[in-house]
Amino acid sequence: MTGTSSRRVAILGLMLESNRFAPVTTEEDYLNRVYLAGTEILEDLNLPDPKLPTEIRGFIGAMNAHCDWTAVPILVGLVEAGGPLEHAFYQATRDEMKRRLEAAMPLDAVYIANHGAMITTEEDDPDGEIFAMVRSIVGPEVPIVATLDLHGNVSERMVESADAIVAYRTNPHVDMRARGMEAAGILLEMFTGMRPEMAFIRLPLIPPTVTLLTESGPYADIIEYGQSLITDEIANVSILGGFAFGDTPKNGMAILVTARHAGGVARAVARLIAQKAWADHERYVPHLASLEDAVARVVEAGRHTELPALILADVADNPGGGGRGNTMWILEALHDANVTGVMVGVIHDPALAHEAHERGEGATFQAIFNRVEPDEFSRRFEATARVACLKDGDCVGRRGFYAGRHMSLGPSALLELGGIQVVVISIRTQCADPVFLEMMGLDIARARAVVVKSRGHFRAGFDEFFSADQVIEVDTPGLTSPILSRFDFRHLPRPAFPVDSRVDWTLPG
């Protein structure tokens, strides 16, 4: 270490939740969202509405409040969930991280802000590779702390390379800042002599994404139980549900317990959590509404205004899980049903958004959705539309997951398809924030139904309009369908529930 006068702490991260069944994630995807190196990182964080991950802001804020330190910015990339990362770009990024980290030595610590469920076109554990690369440079004595999304798939290499791993505890993710602060707190303890011990247990349990909410349900229960075991001896309990669509050998619910000292207490607590989690494994089966039932309820809500408004979650086409944000199943069915008072957001279709901008506000034309490279899910749909509003797509998140973050949706358009108002965007993003609709002048409180391309994060953004009993999770085809039997998994550790209907597991001795 460099001494105690001013601690030098490197900050880096490459965030991607990879869906193996989705199109490849490229350099362009990162450049459209966040890809910053060196002083660019600190410059962004000093903006009133930065683009960088919120946990980094939390980490830096806590360090500023409690430590004489110097932030050493390395490289941070952040992108919407997508397919495997193009391996050549990953290698170039990893090598640039390595070069900058070596040039920054000596260091007192490293903070890694990764998602944890990244794969590349050639590598199943790039997160672990980055962790191990950092450890190889700084050596065994320099503390490494990391934060992960609770959808991360944890590998042994990640655990062996880090001193502490702190995962989100809320889903929707509204505690990212707090988890960054928690990671800073653990690091500060290490600066005063604490030497943590981390225990890791992976279960043969691969929960569908819709079963990982933390307001209620089995995952909420196990998160609460884990936190109830926090004592003076335990610095952190993280329980990661993982991301099924990563389809990797490291998939499976991961239990990480960090104790403040060696001696086995971390392992003992992890075993208690593992036993309870497995006792509840059969609760991780999704229950969705059929498309027919969902449309019927929207029709009824439109006819009877005394009924509560509804929000339909297109969980099978969630851009936050690698979905393309452009499947037409729900929109087409609602259009066929001649519904009124319905808002749909946000459809990713750059070609259609571009055409709307060319035609201008007020124009009426035959809108063709998915005219470019339609596939088995993103099929072509055509309807008469009126261009009601045009925007550049720049906005600042207002609530929940994106709150306070600068967002760019690219050229965007509000199209009116009869009684349906559809927001079309150019940069793929999940509809987790009401500002994506409000920037088009829409009054969500007046809608009889809203359709969102989102799996769960919309709940924290739209909960001022819709309570939990007004949410309908719709069963449609797509790259993020919670019905895991529809996917050709080839790399998961098997057997694993609920991909396999019967799994016998006992806690190893």
PERARA-V426805 format. One record per backbone hydrogen bond with DSSP energy under -1.0 kcal/mol. CO is the residue of the C=O (numbers start at 1). NH is the residue of the N-H. E is the energy in kcal/mol with one decimal. If there is no record, write none. Layout:
# PERARA-V426805
co & nh & e
CO & NH & E
CO & NH & E
This chain:
# PERARA-V426805
co & nh & e
7 & 70 & -3.6
8 & 108 & -3.1
8 & 109 & -1.3
9 & 72 & -3.0
10 & 111 & -3.1
11 & 74 & -2.7
12 & 113 & -2.6
13 & 77 & -2.2
17 & 82 & -1.5
19 & 22 & -2.1
23 & 83 & -1.5
25 & 86 & -2.7
26 & 30 & -1.3
27 & 31 & -2.5
28 & 32 & -1.8
30 & 33 & -1.2
34 & 78 & -2.2
36 & 76 & -2.8
37 & 40 & -1.7
38 & 41 & -1.8
39 & 43 & -2.3
40 & 44 & -2.1
41 & 45 & -2.1
42 & 46 & -1.3
44 & 47 & -1.7
50 & 406 & -1.4
54 & 58 & -1.9
55 & 59 & -2.6
56 & 60 & -2.6
57 & 61 & -2.3
58 & 62 & -2.2
59 & 63 & -2.4
60 & 64 & -2.6
61 & 65 & -1.6
62 & 66 & -1.3
63 & 67 & -1.7
68 & 7 & -2.3
70 & 9 & -2.4
72 & 11 & -2.1
74 & 38 & -2.0
75 & 13 & -2.3
76 & 36 & -2.6
77 & 15 & -3.0
78 & 34 & -1.4
82 & 19 & -3.5
84 & 25 & -2.3
85 & 121 & -2.1
86 & 90 & -2.3
87 & 91 & -3.0
88 & 92 & -2.1
89 & 93 & -2.4
90 & 94 & -3.1
91 & 95 & -2.7
92 & 96 & -1.9
93 & 97 & -2.6
94 & 98 & -2.5
95 & 99 & -2.5
96 & 100 & -2.4
97 & 101 & -2.7
98 & 102 & -2.6
99 & 103 & -2.0
100 & 104 & -1.2
109 & 10 & -2.3
110 & 145 & -2.3
111 & 12 & -2.1
112 & 147 & -2.2
115 & 149 & -1.7
116 & 153 & -1.7
117 & 18 & -2.9
119 & 85 & -2.7
123 & 120 & -3.0
125 & 129 & -1.9
126 & 130 & -2.5
127 & 131 & -2.6
128 & 132 & -2.7
129 & 133 & -2.3
130 & 134 & -2.3
131 & 135 & -2.2
132 & 136 & -2.4
133 & 137 & -1.3
134 & 138 & -2.5
135 & 139 & -2.2
143 & 110 & -1.9
144 & 163 & -2.8
144 & 164 & -1.3
145 & 112 & -2.3
146 & 166 & -2.9
147 & 114 & -1.5
148 & 168 & -1.8
149 & 152 & -2.0
150 & 241 & -1.0
150 & 242 & -1.9
155 & 159 & -1.8
156 & 160 & -2.8
157 & 161 & -1.4
158 & 162 & -1.4
164 & 146 & -2.0
166 & 148 & -2.0
171 & 214 & -2.1
172 & 174 & -1.2
175 & 179 & -2.3
176 & 180 & -2.0
177 & 181 & -2.1
178 & 182 & -2.3
179 & 183 & -2.3
180 & 184 & -1.9
181 & 185 & -2.2
182 & 186 & -2.1
183 & 187 & -2.1
184 & 188 & -2.6
185 & 189 & -1.8
186 & 190 & -1.9
187 & 191 & -1.9
189 & 194 & -2.2
190 & 193 & -1.6
197 & 259 & -3.2
199 & 257 & -2.1
201 & 255 & -2.9
203 & 205 & -1.8
204 & 497 & -2.4
205 & 253 & -2.5
208 & 211 & -1.9
209 & 212 & -1.8
217 & 221 & -2.0
218 & 222 & -2.1
219 & 223 & -2.5
220 & 224 & -2.3
221 & 225 & -2.3
222 & 226 & -2.5
223 & 227 & -2.2
224 & 228 & -1.6
226 & 229 & -1.1
227 & 230 & -1.4
233 & 260 & -3.0
236 & 258 & -2.8
238 & 256 & -3.1
240 & 254 & -2.5
243 & 246 & -1.8
244 & 247 & -1.7
245 & 20 & -2.9
248 & 251 & -1.6
253 & 203 & -2.8
254 & 240 & -2.8
255 & 201 & -2.0
256 & 238 & -3.0
257 & 199 & -2.9
258 & 235 & -2.5
258 & 236 & -1.6
259 & 197 & -1.8
264 & 268 & -2.1
265 & 269 & -2.1
266 & 270 & -2.4
267 & 271 & -2.0
268 & 272 & -1.6
269 & 273 & -2.1
270 & 274 & -2.5
271 & 275 & -2.3
272 & 276 & -1.9
273 & 277 & -2.9
274 & 278 & -2.4
275 & 279 & -1.7
278 & 281 & -1.7
280 & 283 & -2.2
281 & 284 & -1.6
283 & 285 & -1.2
289 & 475 & -3.1
290 & 294 & -2.3
291 & 295 & -2.6
292 & 296 & -2.2
293 & 297 & -2.0
294 & 298 & -1.8
295 & 299 & -2.6
296 & 300 & -2.1
297 & 301 & -2.3
298 & 302 & -2.1
299 & 303 & -1.6
300 & 304 & -2.1
304 & 307 & -2.0
310 & 450 & -2.0
311 & 472 & -2.6
312 & 452 & -2.7
313 & 315 & -1.9
313 & 474 & -2.1
314 & 317 & -1.9
316 & 480 & -2.6
318 & 321 & -2.3
318 & 323 & -2.7
319 & 322 & -1.1
325 & 348 & -3.1
328 & 332 & -3.1
329 & 333 & -1.8
330 & 334 & -2.5
331 & 335 & -2.5
332 & 336 & -2.5
333 & 337 & -1.3
334 & 339 & -1.6
335 & 338 & -1.5
341 & 448 & -2.9
341 & 449 & -1.6
342 & 421 & -2.8
343 & 451 & -3.0
344 & 423 & -2.7
345 & 453 & -1.5
347 & 425 & -3.0
349 & 353 & -2.5
350 & 354 & -2.6
351 & 355 & -2.1
352 & 356 & -2.3
353 & 357 & -1.9
354 & 358 & -2.1
355 & 359 & -2.3
356 & 360 & -2.3
360 & 363 & -1.7
363 & 387 & -2.9
365 & 385 & -3.0
367 & 383 & -2.1
369 & 381 & -1.6
377 & 379 & -1.8
381 & 369 & -3.3
383 & 367 & -2.4
385 & 365 & -2.5
386 & 416 & -2.6
387 & 362 & -3.6
389 & 414 & -2.8
391 & 412 & -2.8
393 & 409 & -2.1
395 & 407 & -3.3
397 & 404 & -2.7
400 & 403 & -1.4
402 & 405 & -2.4
405 & 397 & -2.7
407 & 395 & -2.5
409 & 426 & -2.4
409 & 427 & -2.2
412 & 391 & -2.2
413 & 424 & -3.2
414 & 388 & -2.9
414 & 389 & -1.1
415 & 422 & -3.3
416 & 386 & -1.6
417 & 420 & -1.3
419 & 342 & -1.9
420 & 417 & -3.4
421 & 344 & -3.0
422 & 415 & -3.2
423 & 347 & -2.8
424 & 413 & -2.4
425 & 349 & -2.3
430 & 432 & -1.9
433 & 436 & -1.7
434 & 437 & -1.4
434 & 438 & -2.7
435 & 439 & -2.4
437 & 440 & -1.5
437 & 442 & -1.4
438 & 441 & -2.4
443 & 446 & -1.9
444 & 447 & -1.6
448 & 310 & -1.8
449 & 343 & -2.2
450 & 312 & -3.0
451 & 345 & -2.8
452 & 314 & -2.8
452 & 454 & -1.5
453 & 431 & -1.9
456 & 459 & -1.8
458 & 462 & -3.2
462 & 465 & -2.1
462 & 466 & -2.1
467 & 470 & -2.0
468 & 471 & -1.3
470 & 311 & -2.4
472 & 313 & -3.0
473 & 289 & -3.0
478 & 481 & -1.2
482 & 484 & -1.5
483 & 486 & -1.9
484 & 487 & -1.8
487 & 489 & -1.4
496 & 500 & -3.2
497 & 206 & -3.4
